[in-house]
Amino acid sequence: MIAKFSVLYTTFSLLFGIAVLSGYTSGTKEDSRELGGKALLAMPSIIERISKEAEKIYEEIVDIRRDLHQHPELSGKEKRTSGVIAKQLKAMGLEVATNVGGYGVVGILHGKPGGPVVAYRADMDALPQNIMENVSFKSVNKNVSHACGHDVHVTVGLGIARVLSSMRDEFSGTVKFIFQPSEENIQGAKAMIADEVLENPKPDFIFAIHVAPLEVGQMATMPGGGLPGYERYKITLAGNEKLKEATRSTLKALRAIGTVAFPRNMKEYEKILRATLQKDSFLNDFIFIMAHKDSKKSSDEKVVITGGLKAAKSDGYTRAHKQIKKILADLDKDSIKADVEFGKRFPAMICDKDIAEEAIAPIEAILGKNSVIVSYGMIPFHGEDFALFLEKIPGAMFYLGGSNTPKNIIAAPHSPIFCVDERSILVGVKAMTNLIIHYLSK
C-alpha cells in the first residue's frame, strides 16, 4: 500500500480499528448473504476440509512469514524473497515461472479439466523504515522492514496454495498465484503485466488482500470502491519583486481546492471513519491536494511548486485542473508568469461491486456471521498498484484484520508501531481459499 504520511496514518489506523470494534458493522441485507446454487461454499464438508488443512499447515507457514519478516527487501531487490516463494511453490507441484516483471513469481495450480481461472495476487516488497518490535525474528536489514504487511500477504498466498494443492482433485479450474515485486514504488504491477502475467492462462477473476488495523478475525470488503489514484503536477512561477507574495497566495489558493484534508483532531478523524462506512458521504466525491515549494529548484527569480492530486472521481481531477489554471491566470495581473505541467495519472483501485458483495457469503461461511465489514468511501490518502490488475480483470481487494488490541498489537501499515497478530494469516488462508473455491465452482 502506497502511503507517505506514517504518523497521521498510524493515528487514523488506530481509530479505524476502534470504530470497527465500536460496532460500525456491515449494513448488507441478510438476504444478500444467502448461499445460493451449487456453489461449493454451501457444502459444510468443503469448509471443514479447508479449515482442517489450514490449521494443519499453520505453524509451518508462520515460520515462512517470520523468515520473510527477518529478511525484508526493498522494491526491485526482492531476490531472496522470490527464491523462497519459488521453492515453496515448486515443492507443492505447481508450474512456476520466475523473474516476471523483475523478481515476480507466478505459480499455476491445475485442478480437474474445465472451470474458470482464478488469480490471487500478493505483493512482496518491504519499506525503507524501521519498526519498533521486540521479537526474535526482527529485521536483520538496517532501515528495511515489512512495515506494510507484505510478508503476511505472501504467506497467505502460500497457505492458499498449500490447501488447494491438497484438494486439486476436488475442484475444476485453475488457480494462478501472482507474487508481485515493487508495489511501494508502483512499478511491479505494470512490469508484470508487460511480461504478460495476465496471459496463458488469462484469469477470469483476481483477488488480493491487505493487512489493516481491524481486529484479527475480521475482514472488510469495498463494493465499487477502493483507493484513489494519483496525479503529480509542477507549477513554475517567474516574475518581479511580487514573486514572494505570489508564491504565498498561490500555495494558499492551491490548498483551498481540496475538499478533504488530513484530520487535525479526533473529531475530524471520527468524521472520516464514519464516512467510509456510509454509502453516501463526502468521500464519494472528494479532492485531496498537496502543494509544496521546492526550495532546491527555486531562486529569487523563479519558484517551483510541486504537489499531487487525488480524487474520488475522474471529473474531480478536471475540476481541480480548471481551478489551478484559474489561480495561475489571475497572477498575470501582477506580471507573474505562471506555467503548470500535469503528470500522467495513476489510476484508482476500484473493486468490482458485484464481486465484492458476493464475496461476503463465502467469507462469512468459513469465518462466521458478521465477520465482514462493508466499506464504501475511499480513504483519500493512500493508493495501490493492484489498480492496474483490476483495470484488466474483474476482482476485488479485501482488508485483512491484523490487530489484537488487548495485546497491544496494532496492524497499522507504514507506522513505526506496525505489528501483526499471526493468527490473521490463518484467517486469510481460510477466507480466501473458500472464496477461490466459490469462484471456481461458477
N, C-alpha and C positions, 0 to 999 in steps of 0.2 A: 504494500500500500504506500503510495507516494504521499508523504506528509512532511512539512518543513517546520512546524511550529510545536515542538515537543512539549514544552511546559504547559501551554494552553491546551494542547491535545490531551495531556495527562489529566488535567482537571476535568475537561469535557468528558473524557472516557470514564472517569470515576463516577461522575454524575449520571452518565448514561446508564451505567450498571445499576446505580442506586435507584434511578427512575424505574427501571425494569423490575427490580426487586419490590418496588413500592406498589406494583400492580398494574402498570400500563401494559396490559397483555393484548393479545390478538382480538380484533373485533370481527374476525371472519365468522360467518354464519355456520352453524353446526352442519347444515345440510351440504355445505361445500366440502366437508371433510369426509363424507361417506366413501367407503372403499367400494368402487364400482367394478363392473365387468368381471373379467377373468384375470385381472392384474394379480401378480404374484404377491403383492403386499397384503392381499386379503387372506393369504394362506399362513396360518399360525406356524406350520411346520417350517416354512422358509424363514420366518422371523426368528424362530427358535434356533434354527441352524446357523443363521448369520450371527446371532448373539453368542452362541456357544463357540463358534470358530474365532470370533473376535476376542472373546475372553481368553481363549487358549493361547493366542499369539501375543497378547497384550504386553507381557513383560519383555518379550524379545524385541518388539518394535519400540518400546520405551528405551531400550538400550541403544537402538539405532538413533533415536531422537537425541539422546544425550551425547552420542558421538558427534553428530552433526552440530549440536549446540556448542560443543567444546572446540570444534574446528570450523568456525564460520568463515565464509569467503565473500568478498565484495563482488559487485556486479562485473561480469566479464572475466572473473577469476575463479570460477566455481569448479576447477578441475578435479579436486579431491571429492567434492560433493557429488559430482556427476559420476565419478568412479564407484562410489558407494551405492548409488542408485542403480546403475547398470548391473553391478554384481548381484544385487538383490533380485532384480527382475529376471536375470538370466537363470538364477537358481530356482525360480518359480516356473521356468519353462516358457517364458514369454518370448516373442520376437522382439529383439532390442536393436534400436538404432542410436548411435551416439553422435556428438558434435553436430547437432541440428540447431542452426541459428546460434552458433557459439558452443557453449558447453551443454546445450539442451540434450535431453534423453527422452526417447519415445519407446514405450513398451506396448505391444499389442497382444491381447488375450482373446483367443477364439473360443467361443462356446460351440454349440451344435450349429450346423449349417442353417442359414436363413437368419431372420431377425435384423434389427437395426444396429447401427454403430453408435455407441455412447462414449463420450470422452470425459475424462477428469483431468483438469489442469492444476498443477501445483508450482508455485514459484519457489526458487531455491536460494536466492542471494541474501546476503546479510547487509548490515548497516555500518557506516564508519563512526561508531559511537560505542561507549561503554554502558553497561547496565549494572546497577547495584544488586549483587546477588551473593549469597553465601551457600554455594553448592559445590560438590566435588567435581562437577563437570563444567565449571565455568570456562569461558573462552580463554584459549591459550594464545590467541592472536591479539596483540595490543591494538586497542581502539577499534576493534571489529567485534560485532556481536549480532546475535539473532534477536534483535530488539523489535522485530516486526512479526515474529512467529512463523517465518517461512520454513524453519526446521519442523514445525508441527504440521504445516501443510504437506510437506514431503512425506513425513511419517504416516499421516493419514492415508495418503495415496498408496504408499507401500502396503499398508494394512489392508486397504480395499483390495489391492491386487492379490494379497495372500489369501484372503477369504474367498474371493471369486475364483481364483485358480483351483481351489479345493472343490469348487462347485461347477466347474466348466462343463460337465456332462449333464447338468441340470437346467441349463438355460440356452436359448438360441440367440445368436448375435455375436457382436464383437465389442470389446471394451478397449479403448485407446487411452493410455496414460501418457500425459504430456507434462514433463518436468522442465520448467522454463527458467532459464537464467535471466539476469539483468532486468528485473522488474522495477527496481528502485530508480533506475535511470531511463525507464520507459523505452528500452531498446530491444528487450528479449522477445516479446510477442511479435513485433514487426519482423525481426530477423528469422524467427521460426516459421512464420507464415511465408516469408520469402523463400525459405528452404522447403516449402510445400508440406509443412507438418499437417495441414488440414486435407491432404490428399492421400489416396492409396492406403487405407480407405478414408473417405470423407465422412466425418461424424454427422449423424442426424441431430444429435443434441450434445451440448457441452456444459459441464458444471465445474464449479470451484468453490472453495471455502476461504474465509479469512478469520483469523483469531480476533475476537472482540471482547470488550470488558463486560460481557454478560456473564451470569453465573454458570459454572460448569453444569452441563445437563440441558442448557438452553441453546436454541438456535434462532436466528432471525432470517426472514425472507423479505425480498424487496420487489413486489409485483409492479412492473412498469417503471421501477425506479432504480437507483444505484448510487453512482457517484458522478460528479460533474467532470466535464473536460477542462481544457486549459488553453489559454492563448496568450503569448507574450507580446509586448509592444515596446517600442522605443520612441521617445519624443526628444527632438533636438531643438533647443531654443538659442537664438543668437540675436544680439542687439546692442543697445546703448546702455546708459547708466541706469535704466529702469529694469535691467535684467534680473537683479536680485529680487526685487519686488514681484516681477512677473513669475519668477520661479516659485515663490511662496504662494502666490494666488493660484497658480496652475496646480500645484500639489494639493492645495485645499479643495479646489474645484473637482479634481480627478477623484479624490477620496469620497466626495459627496455623491458621486454617481452610484456608488454601491447601495443596494437596498438591504444588505446584511453585513455586519461586521463582527470581528471577534468579540465574544462576550467579555464584558468588563467586570461583571459581578455575578453572584449566584442567581439573582432574579433573571438576568439575561440568559444564563446557561439553561435554566429551567424552561424558559420560553422556547428555546431551540429544541430541547429534548422532547417537550410535548408536541412540538410541530412535526417531528419526524414520525410520530405515531398517529398523525391525523391525515385523513385522505385529502382534505382541502386546507392548506395553510400557506403562509408566505414563502415556505420553502419550495412550493410548486413553481414559482416564477421569481427567482432571485438573481441579483447581480452582485458578485463579490469582486472587489478590485483592490489591487496592491499598487502603490506608486512610491518610488524612492529616487532621490537624486543620486546619480552615480558620480561620486566625488573624484574617482580616479580618471574618469573621462571628461570631466568638466573643467572649465577655466574661467577667467574673468570675462572672456568674450563669448563663451559657449557653455551651455548647460545641457547635460544629457540626463533625462529621466527615464528610468526603466520600471517595468511592472508587469503585472499579469491580470488576466480577466478569467473569471469563472461564471457561468450562467446555467440556470436550470434548463433553459430552452434556447434554441438557436436564435430566435428573434431577440433574446436578451443581449446577445453579442451585437446584433445590428443596432439596437437602441444605444448601447454603450459606445459604439463606433461614432454614431451621429453626435452624441453628447461630447465626446472627446474632440471631434473635428470642430464643433461649435466653440468650445473653450479656446482652441488654438486660433480660430478665425478672429475671435474678439481681441487677441493680442496684437493683431495688425494695427489696431487703433493707436497703440503705443510704440509703433515702429519696431516691434519684436517679430523676427522671422521665426516661424514655427513649422516643423515637419513631424509627421508621425509615420512609423512603419509598424505594421501588424505582422506577426509571425504566423506560421501555419498552425492551425488549431488542432489540438489533440482531442479526439472525440470523448464524449461522455460514456460511461459504462452504464448501459441500460439493460436491465434484466427483462426477459420476456414475461409479460404479465400473466399469461395463462400458465406457463410452465412454473413460474414462481408460486402461483396459487395452488396448482395441482400438487406441488411438492409437499405441501403441508401434510396431506394424508399419509403418504408413505413414511415420512419422517416421524410423525406422531404415532404411527402404528408400532414403531420399534422403540421410540424414546418415551412415549406416554402422552396422554392428553394434555394440551396446553403447554407443551414444551417448545412450541414455535411461536415467536413473536412476529407480527407483521409490521414492517417499517415502510412508510410511504414517502416521506420527504427526504431529499438528498441532504447529507451533511455537506455544507458548502466548501469546506476547507481541504478536501483530500481528493485523490484520484486513483485510478487503477488501469494498467495497460491490458487487463483482461477485456477491456472495452474492444480491442481490435479483434479478438476472437468472437465476441458477441455481435460484431458487425457482420460476420460471415456465417455464423452458426447459431441457431436458436438455443438459448440456455439461460443460466442464472448463476449468480454467486450467492452464497449463504454465509452469514456471520456465525461463527462457532464460539460459544461461550467458553472462556478460559479462566475466569476469575473464581476465587473462593474467598469471599470477604471475611468470613470468620477466621480464616487462616492468614489474613492479610496478603493474599495473592491477588494482584490486580493485573489483568491482561490488557494493559493499555499500550498498544503498539507505538513505537518511536519514543517512548518515555524512558527516563533513567530508572524507573522502578518496575519496568516490564517484567512480569513473571507469569508462568502458566501452570495451572493445575493439570498434571499429566493425564488425569482421567478424561480430560477433554479429547484426547487422542482416541480413546475407546468410543466415546460418544460420536465423534466424527466418522470413525470407521463404520460403526453400526448404521448411522443415519444415511451416509452417502452410499453405502453398499445396498441398502434397501431401496434407496431412490433409483440407483442404477438398475437394479433388478426390475423395479417397477417399469422403467422406460424400455428395458429390453423386452418386456412382455407385451409391448404395444404392437 
